[in-house]
Amino acid sequence: MNAHHPIRPTDPALLHLTLRQLTALIVELRTEGREFGLLWPSVSPGEIDLQGRRLIDIGNIPASTLVNLLAVLRAYKRIRDARP
């Protein structure tokens, strides 16, 4: 996962994410995003679309959006914390 090279919704690696792993990513997004005002109390792993991709229930976004948002938040924090 890299903020400069986002994961595409069709990436086969996302097909292997379990509900438990997606839930952990959602918890991490809530924790990391709280500082930036990103509050999604009702987010949960959603259904699976016709291509077999897991959706996240914030309006049925692909799991890749969740992973990419976490990557951007982590990269920003890493750069911010590295400054003197």
PDB file with SEQRES, HELIX, SHEET and CRYST1 records, atoms N, CA, C and O in Angstrom:
SEQRES   1 A   84  MET ASN ALA HIS HIS PRO ILE ARG PRO THR ASP PRO ALA          
SEQRES   2 A   84  LEU LEU HIS LEU THR LEU ARG GLN LEU THR ALA LEU ILE          
SEQRES   3 A   84  VAL GLU LEU ARG THR GLU GLY ARG GLU PHE GLY LEU LEU          
SEQRES   4 A   84  TRP PRO SER VAL SER PRO GLY GLU ILE ASP LEU GLN GLY          
SEQRES   5 A   84  ARG ARG LEU ILE ASP ILE GLY ASN ILE PRO ALA SER THR          
SEQRES   6 A   84  LEU VAL ASN LEU LEU ALA VAL LEU ARG ALA TYR LYS ARG          
SEQRES   7 A   84  ILE ARG ASP ALA ARG PRO                                      
HELIX    1 AA1 PRO A   12  HIS A   16  5                                   5    
HELIX    2 AA2 LEU A   19  ARG A   34  1                                  16    
HELIX    3 AA3 ALA A   63  ALA A   82  1                                  20    
SHEET    1 AA1 3 PRO A  45  ILE A  48  0                                        
SHEET    2 AA1 3 ARG A  54  ILE A  56 -1                                        
SHEET    3 AA1 3 ILE A  61  PRO A  62 -1                                        
CRYST1    1.000    1.000    1.000  90.00  90.00  90.00 P 1           1          
ATOM      1  N   MET A   1       0.857  -1.168   0.000  1.00  0.00           N  
ATOM      2  CA  MET A   1       0.000   0.000   0.000  1.00  0.00           C  
ATOM      3  C   MET A   1       0.898   1.224   0.000  1.00  0.00           C  
ATOM      4  O   MET A   1       1.763   1.375   0.863  1.00  0.00           O  
ATOM      5  N   ASN A   2       0.679   2.113  -0.996  1.00  0.00           N  
ATOM      6  CA  ASN A   2       1.497   3.290  -1.146  1.00  0.00           C  
ATOM      7  C   ASN A   2       0.603   4.423  -1.622  1.00  0.00           C  
ATOM      8  O   ASN A   2      -0.208   4.236  -2.530  1.00  0.00           O  
ATOM      9  N   ALA A   3       0.744   5.594  -1.018  1.00  0.00           N  
ATOM     10  CA  ALA A   3      -0.100   6.731  -1.382  1.00  0.00           C  
ATOM     11  C   ALA A   3       0.176   7.198  -2.808  1.00  0.00           C  
ATOM     12  O   ALA A   3      -0.694   7.805  -3.433  1.00  0.00           O  
ATOM     13  N   HIS A   4       1.374   6.924  -3.335  1.00  0.00           N  
ATOM     14  CA  HIS A   4       1.720   7.356  -4.691  1.00  0.00           C  
ATOM     15  C   HIS A   4       1.276   6.363  -5.757  1.00  0.00           C  
ATOM     16  O   HIS A   4       1.228   6.708  -6.937  1.00  0.00           O  
ATOM     17  N   HIS A   5       0.957   5.158  -5.366  1.00  0.00           N  
ATOM     18  CA  HIS A   5       0.514   4.119  -6.293  1.00  0.00           C  
ATOM     19  C   HIS A   5      -0.747   3.468  -5.735  1.00  0.00           C  
ATOM     20  O   HIS A   5      -0.675   2.412  -5.106  1.00  0.00           O  
ATOM     21  N   PRO A   6      -1.902   4.094  -5.962  1.00  0.00           N  
ATOM     22  CA  PRO A   6      -3.139   3.576  -5.373  1.00  0.00           C  
ATOM     23  C   PRO A   6      -3.512   2.192  -5.902  1.00  0.00           C  
ATOM     24  O   PRO A   6      -3.168   1.807  -7.020  1.00  0.00           O  
ATOM     25  N   ILE A   7      -4.211   1.481  -5.071  1.00  0.00           N  
ATOM     26  CA  ILE A   7      -4.728   0.162  -5.436  1.00  0.00           C  
ATOM     27  C   ILE A   7      -6.008   0.368  -6.237  1.00  0.00           C  
ATOM     28  O   ILE A   7      -6.852   1.182  -5.862  1.00  0.00           O  
ATOM     29  N   ARG A   8      -6.152  -0.350  -7.316  1.00  0.00           N  
ATOM     30  CA  ARG A   8      -7.356  -0.255  -8.154  1.00  0.00           C  
ATOM     31  C   ARG A   8      -8.450  -1.161  -7.578  1.00  0.00           C  
ATOM     32  O   ARG A   8      -8.152  -2.169  -6.938  1.00  0.00           O  
ATOM     33  N   PRO A   9      -9.711  -0.798  -7.807  1.00  0.00           N  
ATOM     34  CA  PRO A   9     -10.808  -1.639  -7.303  1.00  0.00           C  
ATOM     35  C   PRO A   9     -10.756  -3.065  -7.830  1.00  0.00           C  
ATOM     36  O   PRO A   9     -11.293  -3.974  -7.196  1.00  0.00           O  
ATOM     37  N   THR A  10     -10.122  -3.278  -8.975  1.00  0.00           N  
ATOM     38  CA  THR A  10     -10.067  -4.610  -9.584  1.00  0.00           C  
ATOM     39  C   THR A  10      -8.827  -5.395  -9.169  1.00  0.00           C  
ATOM     40  O   THR A  10      -8.591  -6.483  -9.695  1.00  0.00           O  
ATOM     41  N   ASP A  11      -8.034  -4.873  -8.243  1.00  0.00           N  
ATOM     42  CA  ASP A  11      -6.825  -5.573  -7.799  1.00  0.00           C  
ATOM     43  C   ASP A  11      -7.205  -6.916  -7.171  1.00  0.00           C  
ATOM     44  O   ASP A  11      -8.012  -6.953  -6.242  1.00  0.00           O  
ATOM     45  N   PRO A  12      -6.630  -8.023  -7.667  1.00  0.00           N  
ATOM     46  CA  PRO A  12      -7.001  -9.346  -7.143  1.00  0.00           C  
ATOM     47  C   PRO A  12      -6.670  -9.540  -5.662  1.00  0.00           C  
ATOM     48  O   PRO A  12      -7.277 -10.386  -5.006  1.00  0.00           O  
ATOM     49  N   ALA A  13      -5.735  -8.785  -5.134  1.00  0.00           N  
ATOM     50  CA  ALA A  13      -5.378  -8.923  -3.718  1.00  0.00           C  
ATOM     51  C   ALA A  13      -6.552  -8.568  -2.809  1.00  0.00           C  
ATOM     52  O   ALA A  13      -6.652  -9.077  -1.693  1.00  0.00           O  
ATOM     53  N   LEU A  14      -7.431  -7.703  -3.283  1.00  0.00           N  
ATOM     54  CA  LEU A  14      -8.575  -7.298  -2.469  1.00  0.00           C  
ATOM     55  C   LEU A  14      -9.611  -8.402  -2.332  1.00  0.00           C  
ATOM     56  O   LEU A  14     -10.416  -8.387  -1.401  1.00  0.00           O  
ATOM     57  N   LEU A  15      -9.596  -9.351  -3.246  1.00  0.00           N  
ATOM     58  CA  LEU A  15     -10.558 -10.448  -3.183  1.00  0.00           C  
ATOM     59  C   LEU A  15     -10.326 -11.351  -1.974  1.00  0.00           C  
ATOM     60  O   LEU A  15     -11.222 -12.085  -1.559  1.00  0.00           O  
ATOM     61  N   HIS A  16      -9.130 -11.293  -1.418  1.00  0.00           N  
ATOM     62  CA  HIS A  16      -8.768 -12.169  -0.309  1.00  0.00           C  
ATOM     63  C   HIS A  16      -8.991 -11.523   1.061  1.00  0.00           C  
ATOM     64  O   HIS A  16      -8.751 -12.156   2.088  1.00  0.00           O  
ATOM     65  N   LEU A  17      -9.449 -10.271   1.082  1.00  0.00           N  
ATOM     66  CA  LEU A  17      -9.709  -9.616   2.363  1.00  0.00           C  
ATOM     67  C   LEU A  17     -10.934 -10.241   3.026  1.00  0.00           C  
ATOM     68  O   LEU A  17     -11.991 -10.380   2.410  1.00  0.00           O  
ATOM     69  N   THR A  18     -10.772 -10.607   4.269  1.00  0.00           N  
ATOM     70  CA  THR A  18     -11.880 -11.187   5.022  1.00  0.00           C  
ATOM     71  C   THR A  18     -12.677 -10.073   5.700  1.00  0.00           C  
ATOM     72  O   THR A  18     -12.235  -8.925   5.749  1.00  0.00           O  
ATOM     73  N   LEU A  19     -13.838 -10.417   6.214  1.00  0.00           N  
ATOM     74  CA  LEU A  19     -14.633  -9.440   6.959  1.00  0.00           C  
ATOM     75  C   LEU A  19     -13.862  -8.929   8.168  1.00  0.00           C  
ATOM     76  O   LEU A  19     -13.932  -7.745   8.498  1.00  0.00           O  
ATOM     77  N   ARG A  20     -13.139  -9.803   8.819  1.00  0.00           N  
ATOM     78  CA  ARG A  20     -12.355  -9.394   9.993  1.00  0.00           C  
ATOM     79  C   ARG A  20     -11.260  -8.390   9.597  1.00  0.00           C  
ATOM     80  O   ARG A  20     -11.036  -7.407  10.303  1.00  0.00           O  
ATOM     81  N   GLN A  21     -10.582  -8.638   8.474  1.00  0.00           N  
ATOM     82  CA  GLN A  21      -9.537  -7.719   8.018  1.00  0.00           C  
ATOM     83  C   GLN A  21     -10.125  -6.368   7.619  1.00  0.00           C  
ATOM     84  O   GLN A  21      -9.555  -5.325   7.937  1.00  0.00           O  
ATOM     85  N   LEU A  22     -11.266  -6.385   6.921  1.00  0.00           N  
ATOM     86  CA  LEU A  22     -11.916  -5.128   6.546  1.00  0.00           C  
ATOM     87  C   LEU A  22     -12.384  -4.364   7.777  1.00  0.00           C  
ATOM     88  O   LEU A  22     -12.277  -3.139   7.827  1.00  0.00           O  
ATOM     89  N   THR A  23     -12.892  -5.069   8.753  1.00  0.00           N  
ATOM     90  CA  THR A  23     -13.310  -4.419   9.989  1.00  0.00           C  
ATOM     91  C   THR A  23     -12.119  -3.771  10.682  1.00  0.00           C  
ATOM     92  O   THR A  23     -12.239  -2.666  11.213  1.00  0.00           O  
ATOM     93  N   ALA A  24     -10.978  -4.440  10.685  1.00  0.00           N  
ATOM     94  CA  ALA A  24      -9.765  -3.861  11.279  1.00  0.00           C  
ATOM     95  C   ALA A  24      -9.332  -2.609  10.522  1.00  0.00           C  
ATOM     96  O   ALA A  24      -8.902  -1.634  11.138  1.00  0.00           O  
ATOM     97  N   LEU A  25      -9.441  -2.623   9.192  1.00  0.00           N  
ATOM     98  CA  LEU A  25      -9.103  -1.436   8.400  1.00  0.00           C  
ATOM     99  C   LEU A  25     -10.058  -0.284   8.691  1.00  0.00           C  
ATOM    100  O   LEU A  25      -9.643   0.874   8.742  1.00  0.00           O  
ATOM    101  N   ILE A  26     -11.337  -0.601   8.881  1.00  0.00           N  
ATOM    102  CA  ILE A  26     -12.317   0.428   9.212  1.00  0.00           C  
ATOM    103  C   ILE A  26     -12.005   1.043  10.574  1.00  0.00           C  
ATOM    104  O   ILE A  26     -12.080   2.261  10.738  1.00  0.00           O  
ATOM    105  N   VAL A  27     -11.659   0.212  11.539  1.00  0.00           N  
ATOM    106  CA  VAL A  27     -11.299   0.720  12.867  1.00  0.00           C  
ATOM    107  C   VAL A  27     -10.068   1.614  12.762  1.00  0.00           C  
ATOM    108  O   VAL A  27     -10.001   2.667  13.396  1.00  0.00           O  
ATOM    109  N   GLU A  28      -9.102   1.192  11.963  1.00  0.00           N  
ATOM    110  CA  GLU A  28      -7.900   2.003  11.780  1.00  0.00           C  
ATOM    111  C   GLU A  28      -8.233   3.330  11.103  1.00  0.00           C  
ATOM    112  O   GLU A  28      -7.696   4.369  11.488  1.00  0.00           O  
ATOM    113  N   LEU A  29      -9.111   3.309  10.100  1.00  0.00           N  
ATOM    114  CA  LEU A  29      -9.513   4.550   9.437  1.00  0.00           C  
ATOM    115  C   LEU A  29     -10.198   5.490  10.418  1.00  0.00           C  
ATOM    116  O   LEU A  29      -9.947   6.695  10.408  1.00  0.00           O  
ATOM    117  N   ARG A  30     -11.056   4.948  11.258  1.00  0.00           N  
ATOM    118  CA  ARG A  30     -11.714   5.788  12.268  1.00  0.00           C  
ATOM    119  C   ARG A  30     -10.685   6.408  13.207  1.00  0.00           C  
ATOM    120  O   ARG A  30     -10.781   7.588  13.546  1.00  0.00           O  
ATOM    121  N   THR A  31      -9.703   5.617  13.624  1.00  0.00           N  
ATOM    122  CA  THR A  31      -8.674   6.096  14.546  1.00  0.00           C  
ATOM    123  C   THR A  31      -7.779   7.138  13.885  1.00  0.00           C  
ATOM    124  O   THR A  31      -7.557   8.215  14.438  1.00  0.00           O  
ATOM    125  N   GLU A  32      -7.267   6.813  12.698  1.00  0.00           N  
ATOM    126  CA  GLU A  32      -6.364   7.717  11.989  1.00  0.00           C  
ATOM    127  C   GLU A  32      -7.098   8.971  11.511  1.00  0.00           C  
ATOM    128  O   GLU A  32      -6.539  10.067  11.557  1.00  0.00           O  
ATOM    129  N   GLY A  33      -8.324   8.825  11.059  1.00  0.00           N  
ATOM    130  CA  GLY A  33      -9.051   9.938  10.473  1.00  0.00           C  
ATOM    131  C   GLY A  33      -9.676  10.888  11.466  1.00  0.00           C  
ATOM    132  O   GLY A  33     -10.011  12.018  11.109  1.00  0.00           O  
ATOM    133  N   ARG A  34      -9.838  10.463  12.693  1.00  0.00           N  
ATOM    134  CA  ARG A  34     -10.484  11.301  13.710  1.00  0.00           C  
ATOM    135  C   ARG A  34      -9.776  12.644  13.844  1.00  0.00           C  
ATOM    136  O   ARG A  34     -10.428  13.677  13.994  1.00  0.00           O  
ATOM    137  N   GLU A  35      -8.459  12.636  13.792  1.00  0.00           N  
ATOM    138  CA  GLU A  35      -7.661  13.855  13.922  1.00  0.00           C  
ATOM    139  C   GLU A  35      -7.955  14.842  12.784  1.00  0.00           C  
ATOM    140  O   GLU A  35      -7.773  16.047  12.957  1.00  0.00           O  
ATOM    141  N   PHE A  36      -8.398  14.355  11.644  1.00  0.00           N  
ATOM    142  CA  PHE A  36      -8.674  15.190  10.482  1.00  0.00           C  
ATOM    143  C   PHE A  36     -10.165  15.450  10.288  1.00  0.00           C  
ATOM    144  O   PHE A  36     -10.576  16.020   9.278  1.00  0.00           O  
ATOM    145  N   GLY A  37     -10.966  15.031  11.255  1.00  0.00           N  
ATOM    146  CA  GLY A  37     -12.401  15.252  11.179  1.00  0.00           C  
ATOM    147  C   GLY A  37     -13.141  14.241  10.322  1.00  0.00           C  
ATOM    148  O   GLY A  37     -14.290  14.473   9.944  1.00  0.00           O  
ATOM    149  N   LEU A  38     -12.493  13.113  10.009  1.00  0.00           N  
ATOM    150  CA  LEU A  38     -13.142  12.060   9.227  1.00  0.00           C  
ATOM    151  C   LEU A  38     -13.865  11.124  10.187  1.00  0.00           C  
ATOM    152  O   LEU A  38     -13.244  10.261  10.807  1.00  0.00           O  
ATOM    153  N   LEU A  39     -15.153  11.294  10.304  1.00  0.00           N  
ATOM    154  CA  LEU A  39     -15.948  10.517  11.249  1.00  0.00           C  
ATOM    155  C   LEU A  39     -17.016   9.742  10.492  1.00  0.00           C  
ATOM    156  O   LEU A  39     -17.896  10.336   9.869  1.00  0.00           O  
ATOM    157  N   TRP A  40     -16.937   8.419  10.544  1.00  0.00           N  
ATOM    158  CA  TRP A  40     -17.923   7.552   9.902  1.00  0.00           C  
ATOM    159  C   TRP A  40     -18.371   6.494  10.900  1.00  0.00           C  
ATOM    160  O   TRP A  40     -17.875   5.367  10.872  1.00  0.00           O  
ATOM    161  N   PRO A  41     -19.303   6.844  11.783  1.00  0.00           N  
ATOM    162  CA  PRO A  41     -19.687   5.885  12.821  1.00  0.00           C  
ATOM    163  C   PRO A  41     -20.435   4.664  12.309  1.00  0.00           C  
ATOM    164  O   PRO A  41     -20.443   3.627  12.970  1.00  0.00           O  
ATOM    165  N   SER A  42     -21.060   4.768  11.147  1.00  0.00           N  
ATOM    166  CA  SER A  42     -21.874   3.645  10.692  1.00  0.00           C  
ATOM    167  C   SER A  42     -21.214   2.825   9.589  1.00  0.00           C  
ATOM    168  O   SER A  42     -21.893   2.041   8.926  1.00  0.00           O  
ATOM    169  N   VAL A  43     -19.919   2.984   9.376  1.00  0.00           N  
ATOM    170  CA  VAL A  43     -19.222   2.234   8.336  1.00  0.00           C  
ATOM    171  C   VAL A  43     -19.140   0.770   8.727  1.00  0.00           C  
ATOM    172  O   VAL A  43     -18.883   0.435   9.883  1.00  0.00           O  
ATOM    173  N   SER A  44     -19.363  -0.099   7.750  1.00  0.00           N  
ATOM    174  CA  SER A  44     -19.238  -1.534   7.990  1.00  0.00           C  
ATOM    175  C   SER A  44     -18.910  -2.229   6.677  1.00  0.00           C  
ATOM    176  O   SER A  44     -19.184  -1.690   5.604  1.00  0.00           O  
ATOM    177  N   PRO A  45     -18.321  -3.427   6.753  1.00  0.00           N  
ATOM    178  CA  PRO A  45     -18.103  -4.182   5.519  1.00  0.00           C  
ATOM    179  C   PRO A  45     -19.456  -4.469   4.881  1.00  0.00           C  
ATOM    180  O   PRO A  45     -20.403  -4.873   5.557  1.00  0.00           O  
ATOM    181  N   GLY A  46     -19.533  -4.256   3.583  1.00  0.00           N  
ATOM    182  CA  GLY A  46     -20.809  -4.410   2.900  1.00  0.00           C  
ATOM    183  C   GLY A  46     -20.891  -5.677   2.076  1.00  0.00           C  
ATOM    184  O   GLY A  46     -20.259  -6.688   2.383  1.00  0.00           O  
ATOM    185  N   GLU A  47     -21.674  -5.596   1.037  1.00  0.00           N  
ATOM    186  CA  GLU A  47     -21.925  -6.759   0.192  1.00  0.00           C  
ATOM    187  C   GLU A  47     -20.790  -6.981  -0.799  1.00  0.00           C  
ATOM    188  O   GLU A  47     -19.809  -6.239  -0.818  1.00  0.00           O  
ATOM    189  N   ILE A  48     -20.938  -7.996  -1.603  1.00  0.00           N  
ATOM    190  CA  ILE A  48     -19.973  -8.319  -2.650  1.00  0.00           C  
ATOM    191  C   ILE A  48     -20.659  -8.036  -3.982  1.00  0.00           C  
ATOM    192  O   ILE A  48     -21.792  -8.460  -4.205  1.00  0.00           O  
ATOM    193  N   ASP A  49     -19.953  -7.300  -4.888  1.00  0.00           N  
ATOM    194  CA  ASP A  49     -20.571  -6.981  -6.171  1.00  0.00           C  
ATOM    195  C   ASP A  49     -20.460  -8.154  -7.149  1.00  0.00           C  
ATOM    196  O   ASP A  49     -19.932  -9.210  -6.800  1.00  0.00           O  
ATOM    197  N   LEU A  50     -20.953  -7.965  -8.357  1.00  0.00           N  
ATOM    198  CA  LEU A  50     -20.991  -9.050  -9.334  1.00  0.00           C  
ATOM    199  C   LEU A  50     -19.611  -9.546  -9.754  1.00  0.00           C  
ATOM    200  O   LEU A  50     -19.469 -10.695 -10.172  1.00  0.00           O  
ATOM    201  N   GLN A  51     -18.591  -8.689  -9.646  1.00  0.00           N  
ATOM    202  CA  GLN A  51     -17.228  -9.092  -9.983  1.00  0.00           C  
ATOM    203  C   GLN A  51     -16.508  -9.751  -8.807  1.00  0.00           C  
ATOM    204  O   GLN A  51     -15.338 -10.113  -8.928  1.00  0.00           O  
ATOM    205  N   GLY A  52     -17.182  -9.909  -7.688  1.00  0.00           N  
ATOM    206  CA  GLY A  52     -16.591 -10.553  -6.525  1.00  0.00           C  
ATOM    207  C   GLY A  52     -15.839  -9.606  -5.620  1.00  0.00           C  
ATOM    208  O   GLY A  52     -15.161 -10.052  -4.695  1.00  0.00           O  
ATOM    209  N   ARG A  53     -15.942  -8.297  -5.862  1.00  0.00           N  
ATOM    210  CA  ARG A  53     -15.236  -7.323  -5.033  1.00  0.00           C  
ATOM    211  C   ARG A  53     -16.069  -6.989  -3.805  1.00  0.00           C  
ATOM    212  O   ARG A  53     -17.284  -6.813  -3.889  1.00  0.00           O  
ATOM    213  N   ARG A  54     -15.404  -6.907  -2.676  1.00  0.00           N  
ATOM    214  CA  ARG A  54     -16.068  -6.542  -1.421  1.00  0.00           C  
ATOM    215  C   ARG A  54     -16.298  -5.036  -1.405  1.00  0.00           C  
ATOM    216  O   ARG A  54     -15.394  -4.267  -1.732  1.00  0.00           O  
ATOM    217  N   LEU A  55     -17.492  -4.614  -1.030  1.00  0.00           N  
ATOM    218  CA  LEU A  55     -17.815  -3.201  -0.925  1.00  0.00           C  
ATOM    219  C   LEU A  55     -17.854  -2.806   0.541  1.00  0.00           C  
ATOM    220  O   LEU A  55     -18.091  -3.636   1.420  1.00  0.00           O  
ATOM    221  N   ILE A  56     -17.620  -1.533   0.788  1.00  0.00           N  
ATOM    222  CA  ILE A  56     -17.690  -0.982   2.137  1.00  0.00           C  
ATOM    223  C   ILE A  56     -18.967  -0.160   2.194  1.00  0.00           C  
ATOM    224  O   ILE A  56     -19.248   0.624   1.287  1.00  0.00           O  
ATOM    225  N   ASP A  57     -19.727  -0.335   3.241  1.00  0.00           N  
ATOM    226  CA  ASP A  57     -21.031   0.304   3.347  1.00  0.00           C  
ATOM    227  C   ASP A  57     -20.932   1.748   3.854  1.00  0.00           C  
ATOM    228  O   ASP A  57     -21.252   2.045   5.005  1.00  0.00           O  
ATOM    229  N   ILE A  58     -20.479   2.631   2.961  1.00  0.00           N  
ATOM    230  CA  ILE A  58     -20.561   4.090   3.145  1.00  0.00           C  
ATOM    231  C   ILE A  58     -21.185   4.596   1.848  1.00  0.00           C  
ATOM    232  O   ILE A  58     -20.822   5.671   1.370  1.00  0.00           O  
ATOM    233  N   GLY A  59     -22.069   3.879   1.303  1.00  0.00           N  
ATOM    234  CA  GLY A  59     -22.587   4.161  -0.019  1.00  0.00           C  
ATOM    235  C   GLY A  59     -21.983   3.180  -1.017  1.00  0.00           C  
ATOM    236  O   GLY A  59     -21.903   3.460  -2.213  1.00  0.00           O  
ATOM    237  N   ASN A  60     -21.564   2.037  -0.510  1.00  0.00           N  
ATOM    238  CA  ASN A  60     -21.005   0.958  -1.321  1.00  0.00           C  
ATOM    239  C   ASN A  60     -19.790   1.365  -2.143  1.00  0.00           C  
ATOM    240  O   ASN A  60     -19.774   1.230  -3.367  1.00  0.00           O  
ATOM    241  N   ILE A  61     -18.772   1.865  -1.446  1.00  0.00           N  
ATOM    242  CA  ILE A  61     -17.496   2.155  -2.103  1.00  0.00           C  
ATOM    243  C   ILE A  61     -16.683   0.870  -2.154  1.00  0.00           C  
ATOM    244  O   ILE A  61     -16.870  -0.006  -1.309  1.00  0.00           O  
ATOM    245  N   PRO A  62     -15.779   0.736  -3.131  1.00  0.00           N  
ATOM    246  CA  PRO A  62     -14.938  -0.457  -3.156  1.00  0.00           C  
ATOM    247  C   PRO A  62     -13.937  -0.438  -1.993  1.00  0.00           C  
ATOM    248  O   PRO A  62     -13.569   0.627  -1.497  1.00  0.00           O  
ATOM    249  N   ALA A  63     -13.512  -1.602  -1.577  1.00  0.00           N  
ATOM    250  CA  ALA A  63     -12.538  -1.711  -0.483  1.00  0.00           C  
ATOM    251  C   ALA A  63     -11.251  -0.979  -0.821  1.00  0.00           C  
ATOM    252  O   ALA A  63     -10.552  -0.518   0.082  1.00  0.00           O  
ATOM    253  N   SER A  64     -10.922  -0.862  -2.106  1.00  0.00           N  
ATOM    254  CA  SER A  64      -9.701  -0.161  -2.508  1.00  0.00           C  
ATOM    255  C   SER A  64      -9.728   1.297  -2.062  1.00  0.00           C  
ATOM    256  O   SER A  64      -8.683   1.855  -1.727  1.00  0.00           O  
ATOM    257  N   THR A  65     -10.900   1.924  -2.052  1.00  0.00           N  
ATOM    258  CA  THR A  65     -11.006   3.311  -1.611  1.00  0.00           C  
ATOM    259  C   THR A  65     -10.609   3.428  -0.140  1.00  0.00           C  
ATOM    260  O   THR A  65      -9.908   4.365   0.242  1.00  0.00           O  
ATOM    261  N   LEU A  66     -11.043   2.504   0.664  1.00  0.00           N  
ATOM    262  CA  LEU A  66     -10.688   2.475   2.082  1.00  0.00           C  
ATOM    263  C   LEU A  66      -9.179   2.310   2.254  1.00  0.00           C  
ATOM    264  O   LEU A  66      -8.559   3.035   3.031  1.00  0.00           O  
ATOM    265  N   VAL A  67      -8.593   1.367   1.537  1.00  0.00           N  
ATOM    266  CA  VAL A  67      -7.156   1.105   1.628  1.00  0.00           C  
ATOM    267  C   VAL A  67      -6.365   2.324   1.158  1.00  0.00           C  
ATOM    268  O   VAL A  67      -5.383   2.708   1.794  1.00  0.00           O  
ATOM    269  N   ASN A  68      -6.785   2.929   0.057  1.00  0.00           N  
ATOM    270  CA  ASN A  68      -6.069   4.088  -0.476  1.00  0.00           C  
ATOM    271  C   ASN A  68      -6.179   5.302   0.442  1.00  0.00           C  
ATOM    272  O   ASN A  68      -5.211   6.047   0.591  1.00  0.00           O  
ATOM    273  N   LEU A  69      -7.327   5.509   1.051  1.00  0.00           N  
ATOM    274  CA  LEU A  69      -7.490   6.619   1.988  1.00  0.00           C  
ATOM    275  C   LEU A  69      -6.578   6.431   3.197  1.00  0.00           C  
ATOM    276  O   LEU A  69      -5.964   7.389   3.667  1.00  0.00           O  
ATOM    277  N   LEU A  70      -6.487   5.218   3.694  1.00  0.00           N  
ATOM    278  CA  LEU A  70      -5.563   4.947   4.796  1.00  0.00           C  
ATOM    279  C   LEU A  70      -4.119   5.223   4.386  1.00  0.00           C  
ATOM    280  O   LEU A  70      -3.350   5.761   5.183  1.00  0.00           O  
ATOM    281  N   ALA A  71      -3.739   4.868   3.171  1.00  0.00           N  
ATOM    282  CA  ALA A  71      -2.382   5.103   2.687  1.00  0.00           C  
ATOM    283  C   ALA A  71      -2.072   6.597   2.639  1.00  0.00           C  
ATOM    284  O   ALA A  71      -0.977   7.018   3.012  1.00  0.00           O  
ATOM    285  N   VAL A  72      -3.028   7.393   2.185  1.00  0.00           N  
ATOM    286  CA  VAL A  72      -2.830   8.838   2.115  1.00  0.00           C  
ATOM    287  C   VAL A  72      -2.686   9.422   3.521  1.00  0.00           C  
ATOM    288  O   VAL A  72      -1.805  10.249   3.757  1.00  0.00           O  
ATOM    289  N   LEU A  73      -3.533   9.007   4.446  1.00  0.00           N  
ATOM    290  CA  LEU A  73      -3.440   9.503   5.826  1.00  0.00           C  
ATOM    291  C   LEU A  73      -2.104   9.137   6.463  1.00  0.00           C  
ATOM    292  O   LEU A  73      -1.482   9.964   7.130  1.00  0.00           O  
ATOM    293  N   ARG A  74      -1.667   7.901   6.257  1.00  0.00           N  
ATOM    294  CA  ARG A  74      -0.383   7.465   6.812  1.00  0.00           C  
ATOM    295  C   ARG A  74       0.774   8.252   6.222  1.00  0.00           C  
ATOM    296  O   ARG A  74       1.676   8.664   6.952  1.00  0.00           O  
ATOM    297  N   ALA A  75       0.764   8.467   4.904  1.00  0.00           N  
ATOM    298  CA  ALA A  75       1.842   9.218   4.245  1.00  0.00           C  
ATOM    299  C   ALA A  75       1.875  10.648   4.756  1.00  0.00           C  
ATOM    300  O   ALA A  75       2.950  11.181   5.029  1.00  0.00           O  
ATOM    301  N   TYR A  76       0.722  11.272   4.888  1.00  0.00           N  
ATOM    302  CA  TYR A  76       0.670  12.639   5.400  1.00  0.00           C  
ATOM    303  C   TYR A  76       1.238  12.711   6.818  1.00  0.00           C  
ATOM    304  O   TYR A  76       2.048  13.587   7.122  1.00  0.00           O  
ATOM    305  N   LYS A  77       0.816  11.795   7.678  1.00  0.00           N  
ATOM    306  CA  LYS A  77       1.308  11.802   9.060  1.00  0.00           C  
ATOM    307  C   LYS A  77       2.814  11.560   9.125  1.00  0.00           C  
ATOM    308  O   LYS A  77       3.510  12.177   9.931  1.00  0.00           O  
ATOM    309  N   ARG A  78       3.318  10.656   8.273  1.00  0.00           N  
ATOM    310  CA  ARG A  78       4.742  10.362   8.255  1.00  0.00           C  
ATOM    311  C   ARG A  78       5.541  11.603   7.847  1.00  0.00           C  
ATOM    312  O   ARG A  78       6.565  11.909   8.457  1.00  0.00           O  
ATOM    313  N   ILE A  79       5.079  12.312   6.822  1.00  0.00           N  
ATOM    314  CA  ILE A  79       5.758  13.528   6.367  1.00  0.00           C  
ATOM    315  C   ILE A  79       5.656  14.632   7.425  1.00  0.00           C  
ATOM    316  O   ILE A  79       6.636  15.320   7.711  1.00  0.00           O  
ATOM    317  N   ARG A  80       4.481  14.789   7.992  1.00  0.00           N  
ATOM    318  CA  ARG A  80       4.277  15.815   9.010  1.00  0.00           C  
ATOM    319  C   ARG A  80       5.142  15.577  10.236  1.00  0.00           C  
ATOM    320  O   ARG A  80       5.730  16.512  10.779  1.00  0.00           O  
ATOM    321  N   ASP A  81       5.220  14.323  10.671  1.00  0.00           N  
ATOM    322  CA  ASP A  81       5.994  14.008  11.876  1.00  0.00           C  
ATOM    323  C   ASP A  81       7.497  14.039  11.636  1.00  0.00           C  
ATOM    324  O   ASP A  81       8.267  14.140  12.590  1.00  0.00           O  
ATOM    325  N   ALA A  82       7.933  13.953  10.371  1.00  0.00           N  
ATOM    326  CA  ALA A  82       9.362  13.992  10.059  1.00  0.00           C  
ATOM    327  C   ALA A  82       9.910  15.406  10.040  1.00  0.00           C  
ATOM    328  O   ALA A  82      11.124  15.595  10.109  1.00  0.00           O  
ATOM    329  N   ARG A  83       9.052  16.388   9.950  1.00  0.00           N  
ATOM    330  CA  ARG A  83       9.502  17.791   9.917  1.00  0.00           C  
ATOM    331  C   ARG A  83      10.018  18.192  11.285  1.00  0.00           C  
ATOM    332  O   ARG A  83       9.472  17.795  12.315  1.00  0.00           O  
ATOM    333  N   PRO A  84      11.100  19.001  11.278  1.00  0.00           N  
ATOM    334  CA  PRO A  84      11.662  19.453  12.577  1.00  0.00           C  
ATOM    335  C   PRO A  84      10.799  20.453  13.296  1.00  0.00           C  
ATOM    336  O   PRO A  84      11.155  20.905  14.384  1.00  0.00           O  
TER     337      PRO A  84                                                      
END                                                                             
